[in-house]
Amino acid sequence: YHRMLLTGFSQGGAMSLYTGLQLPDATQKLAGIVVMSGYLPGASTFKLTPGLETTPVYHFHGSADPVVRYPWALKTKNGLEALGVNNYELKTYNNVGHTISGDILRDVTAVITALLPHDTAFTVQPKDPSLMTVKELMKAIKANGLGSQAVGLSEKHELVKLLSDFYAAKRS
């Protein structure tokens, strides 16, 4: 769970808040929750799971939102903080309605990058070229832009070497 985010816009943001702070136990604490133009639904029945108080919550909201009004965002922040949430950031965007503006998108991207930094342990590794069929090799060669280098190669071991060398160069 520490490499997972719940993110949503409007009702999706509402459900992200409601769900992400009420997970069954603190061992399931998320990397964070990102809310865009959302609010906390069902506040009267909401029960913060002990141990999730420090889950980072980033709430991005336009001051001119006619659908999920800005005062609802403030009420959500204040209500959750009153329940013990202590890592809640509400960022306001002047004259932005019920939409995802370029500024919001930029800020959400920065938050996601900060909360989920690159970690090679979570990088999907390509299949070992020596275990690929010729069809798989050709597809991988094409996908990696190596088609011109494969011209004239007719043996499987040549295709394996080309792709293996490419992957090795990417790793270093």
C-alpha positions as CSV (number, residue, x, y, z in Angstrom):
1,Y,0.0,0.0,0.0
2,H,2.9,2.3,0.6
3,R,3.4,2.7,-3.2
4,M,-0.3,3.3,-3.9
5,L,-2.3,6.6,-4.3
6,L,-6.0,7.1,-4.3
7,T,-6.7,10.0,-6.7
8,G,-9.9,11.4,-8.1
9,F,-11.8,14.3,-9.4
10,S,-15.2,15.4,-8.0
11,Q,-17.0,12.3,-6.8
12,G,-13.9,10.3,-7.4
13,G,-12.0,12.6,-5.1
14,A,-14.8,12.2,-2.5
15,M,-14.6,8.5,-2.7
16,S,-10.7,8.6,-2.5
17,L,-11.0,10.5,0.8
18,Y,-13.8,8.4,2.2
19,T,-12.1,5.1,1.4
20,G,-8.4,6.0,1.8
21,L,-8.7,7.2,5.4
22,Q,-11.0,4.3,6.5
23,L,-8.9,1.3,5.3
24,P,-9.3,-1.7,7.6
25,D,-6.1,-1.2,9.5
26,A,-3.0,1.0,9.5
27,T,-0.8,-1.6,7.8
28,Q,-2.6,-0.6,4.7
29,K,-1.6,3.1,4.9
30,L,-1.4,4.6,1.4
31,A,1.4,6.8,0.0
32,G,-1.2,9.5,-0.2
33,I,-4.6,10.7,-1.4
34,V,-5.0,13.3,-4.1
35,V,-8.4,15.1,-4.4
36,M,-9.4,17.5,-7.1
37,S,-12.6,19.4,-6.6
38,G,-13.8,16.9,-4.1
39,Y,-15.3,16.8,-0.5
40,L,-15.9,14.2,2.2
41,P,-19.2,12.5,1.7
42,G,-21.0,10.8,4.6
43,A,-19.1,12.9,7.2
44,S,-21.5,11.9,9.9
45,T,-20.7,8.2,9.5
46,F,-17.0,8.7,8.7
47,K,-14.6,6.9,11.1
48,L,-10.9,7.6,10.7
49,T,-8.9,4.4,11.0
50,P,-6.3,4.8,13.9
51,G,-2.8,5.0,12.4
52,L,-3.9,6.7,9.2
53,E,-3.9,10.2,10.6
54,T,-0.5,11.0,8.9
55,T,-1.6,9.8,5.4
56,P,-0.7,12.7,3.1
57,V,-3.8,14.3,1.7
58,Y,-3.5,16.9,-1.1
59,H,-6.7,18.7,-2.0
60,F,-6.8,20.9,-5.1
61,H,-9.9,23.1,-5.5
62,G,-11.0,26.0,-7.6
63,S,-12.5,29.0,-5.8
64,A,-15.2,29.4,-8.4
65,D,-16.4,25.8,-8.4
66,P,-20.2,25.9,-8.8
67,V,-20.6,22.1,-8.4
68,V,-18.5,21.2,-5.4
69,R,-18.4,24.7,-3.8
70,Y,-15.2,25.9,-2.2
71,P,-16.7,26.1,1.3
72,W,-17.2,22.4,1.1
73,A,-13.5,21.9,0.6
74,L,-12.8,24.0,3.7
75,K,-15.3,22.1,5.7
76,T,-13.8,18.8,4.6
77,K,-10.3,19.9,5.6
78,N,-11.4,21.4,8.9
79,G,-13.6,18.3,9.7
80,L,-10.8,15.8,9.0
81,E,-8.3,17.8,10.9
82,A,-10.7,17.9,13.9
83,L,-10.8,14.0,13.7
84,G,-7.0,13.9,13.8
85,V,-5.8,14.0,10.2
86,N,-2.6,16.0,10.5
87,N,-1.1,16.0,7.0
88,Y,-3.8,17.7,4.9
89,E,-3.0,20.4,2.3
90,L,-5.7,22.4,0.6
91,K,-4.6,24.4,-2.3
92,T,-6.9,27.0,-3.8
93,Y,-7.0,28.1,-7.4
94,N,-8.6,31.5,-8.0
95,N,-11.3,31.8,-10.6
96,V,-11.1,28.1,-11.4
97,G,-14.4,26.3,-11.7
98,H,-15.3,22.6,-11.6
99,T,-12.4,21.5,-13.8
100,I,-8.8,20.4,-13.8
101,S,-6.8,23.4,-14.9
102,G,-3.3,23.3,-16.2
103,D,-2.0,24.6,-12.9
104,I,-3.8,21.9,-11.0
105,L,-2.5,19.3,-13.4
106,R,1.1,20.6,-12.9
107,D,0.7,20.6,-9.1
108,V,-0.8,17.1,-9.0
109,T,2.0,15.8,-11.2
110,A,4.5,17.3,-8.8
111,V,2.8,15.6,-5.8
112,I,2.6,12.2,-7.5
113,T,6.3,12.5,-8.4
114,A,7.2,13.4,-4.8
115,L,5.0,10.7,-3.2
116,L,6.0,7.9,-5.6
117,P,9.7,8.5,-6.5
118,H,11.3,6.2,-9.0
119,D,12.2,2.9,-7.4
120,T,13.8,0.2,-9.5
121,A,12.3,-2.5,-7.3
122,F,9.0,-1.6,-8.8
123,T,10.1,-1.3,-12.4
124,V,8.7,-3.9,-14.7
125,Q,11.6,-5.7,-16.3
126,P,11.4,-6.8,-19.9
127,K,11.4,-10.5,-20.7
128,D,14.8,-12.0,-21.2
129,P,15.5,-11.9,-25.0
130,S,16.9,-15.4,-25.0
131,L,13.5,-16.7,-23.8
132,M,11.6,-14.8,-26.5
133,T,10.1,-16.3,-29.7
134,V,11.2,-14.7,-33.0
135,K,7.8,-13.0,-33.1
136,E,8.3,-11.5,-29.6
137,L,11.9,-10.5,-30.5
138,M,10.7,-8.7,-33.6
139,K,7.9,-6.9,-31.7
140,A,10.3,-5.8,-29.0
141,I,12.9,-4.7,-31.5
142,K,10.3,-2.6,-33.4
143,A,8.9,-1.2,-30.1
144,N,12.3,0.0,-29.1
145,G,13.1,1.7,-32.4
146,L,15.7,-0.9,-33.4
147,G,14.1,-1.9,-36.7
148,S,16.7,-0.4,-38.9
149,Q,19.5,-2.2,-37.0
150,A,17.7,-5.5,-37.4
151,V,17.8,-5.3,-41.2
152,G,19.8,-8.2,-42.6
153,L,19.7,-10.2,-39.4
154,S,18.2,-13.6,-40.1
155,E,19.2,-15.8,-37.2
156,K,17.5,-15.8,-33.8
157,H,20.7,-15.4,-31.9
158,E,21.5,-12.2,-33.9
159,L,18.1,-10.7,-32.8
160,V,18.7,-11.8,-29.2
161,K,22.1,-10.1,-29.2
162,L,20.7,-6.9,-30.7
163,L,18.0,-6.7,-28.1
164,S,20.2,-7.9,-25.2
165,D,22.8,-5.2,-26.0
166,F,20.1,-2.6,-26.2
167,Y,18.7,-3.5,-22.8
168,A,22.2,-3.6,-21.3
169,A,23.0,-0.1,-22.6
170,K,19.7,1.2,-21.1
171,R,20.7,-0.2,-17.7
172,S,24.1,1.5,-17.6
